[in-house]
Amino acid sequence: MKLKSPELLLPAGSLDRMRAAYDFGADAVYAGQPRYSLRARNNEFRLEQIGQGIAEAHARGRKFFVTSNLLPHNDKVRTYLRDIEPVIALRPDALIMADPGLIMMVRERMERDWPEVPIHLSVQANTVNWAAVKFWQKVGVARIILSRELSLDEIEAIRNECPDIELEVFVHGALCIAYSGRCLLSGYFNRRDPNQGTCTNACRWDYKTHGATDETDSGEVQALRLEGDFDFAQAQAEAESAFAACGGSPRHPLADRVYLLEEKERPGQFMPVMEDEHGTYILNSKDLRAVEHVERLARIGVDSLKIEGRTKSRYYVARTAQIYRRAIDDAVAGRPFDPALLLELEGLSNRGYTAGFLERRPSQDYQNYASGSSEARRSQFVGEVRSVRESDGWAEVETKNRFAVGDTLEVIHPGGNRRVTVGEMTSLDGVPVQVAQGSPVRVWLPLGAPAEGALLARLL
């Protein structure tokens, strides 16, 4: 039986990134008003931009979903219906919502005097079982975005129990260190609540560990000075030789001690952390990558595969759309998985990749203990083509990172990718140059056709 092609759903933090998503293979995008979605920063979608986005999507025969998935405090509940009414009047293809109270209020108004717009239940609702899916279906929700904390087998079990509702699954992007969106670190340190769209990604900051003692007159935990440098690799090896990373074996006595974390920019402020048999969970998760599981998800009958990243670049949107589009098309056509897709995703900035909870592995596989910053491997985004000169076909490139004559570039274009070696290059004034420095430099170079709107990556 031929597989049904799941929808490919991409993030849009701007109209430009929305267009890139469609150009490179997305069936739909999601964007939201800063006040009512979980992306208050790097988000240009006010009412006018939402209207333009919906119009452009429908002109292309694509879909545009409006994210409205915060968990509001009373003040935002008071203004919500007033602010969402003009959005609904624009007829988006769905509202992505999480809060049961807001869903109730919107459904009531739709039954009386608003146009009917499907409601998709956000991953913020943390739906992890088929009974919850059935509950939301009875409430009138059209699609469930399943929690990231589910395995492939659990997703399949939910589909078997709930065959007549749309299911959506995240397949790529950043992972929270708690149930999606429920982390408290940002609110604790900065008074910026992740569930109000203002997460500071405190889980990815630079921390140091300190020993601790509570043997004080006051009973408070205090830091102990640790002699020498802490070697995580050595500590992990010693821990794994002493007790299992997951279940079964006796706990190491040091695992029951209290430890303190100190963030780089807050010296002297110590936060207690406890460790259990699985390790610690308040540091930096690797990024989700499930391109190798697209065929299984399609066979299960998942309706939509979703990529995270509304604050990411146009390059990120274009590359992930292109790569996951190929994975979906291969799966539907019955072609075997192409391992080259894994290598192409390494070219995007990432914190290391994991399949998350889709496959059950020891807990340390989910964590990136070495670095909290994103790193690009095998290729680096270096520029965007802004125009093509009719006289000779040379491309005007706005640089994002350094490249030079002699470098091999990948030209990333909706019509197909190709590699070129930079043989010559000039400034905008026609003066030959050997090196194009990083942004905001513009240069001319021959790329061949097609080049209009292309993205450039330097192969490392």
Secondary structure as UniProt FT lines:
FT   STRAND          7..11
FT   HELIX           15..23
FT   TURN            24..25
FT   STRAND          28..31
FT   TURN            34..36
FT   HELIX           47..60
FT   STRAND          63..68
FT   HELIX           74..89
FT   STRAND          94..97
FT   HELIX           100..112
FT   STRAND          119..121
FT   HELIX           123..125
FT   HELIX           130..139
FT   STRAND          143..145
FT   TURN            148..149
FT   HELIX           152..161
FT   TURN            163..164
FT   STRAND          166..173
FT   TURN            180..181
FT   HELIX           185..190
FT   HELIX           194..196
FT   HELIX           202..204
FT   STRAND          207..213
FT   STRAND          222..224
FT   HELIX           232..242
FT   HELIX           253..256
FT   STRAND          259..263
FT   TURN            264..265
FT   TURN            267..268
FT   STRAND          270..273
FT   TURN            277..278
FT   STRAND          287..289
FT   HELIX           291..293
FT   HELIX           294..300
FT   STRAND          304..307
FT   TURN            310..311
FT   HELIX           314..333
FT   HELIX           340..346
FT   STRAND          353..354
FT   TURN            356..357
FT   HELIX           363..366
FT   STRAND          379..388
FT   TURN            390..392
FT   STRAND          394..399
FT   STRAND          403..404
FT   TURN            405..406
FT   STRAND          408..412
FT   TURN            414..415
FT   STRAND          418..421
FT   STRAND          426..427
FT   TURN            428..429
FT   STRAND          435..436
FT   TURN            439..440
FT   STRAND          442..446
FT   TURN            452..453
FT   STRAND          455..459
//
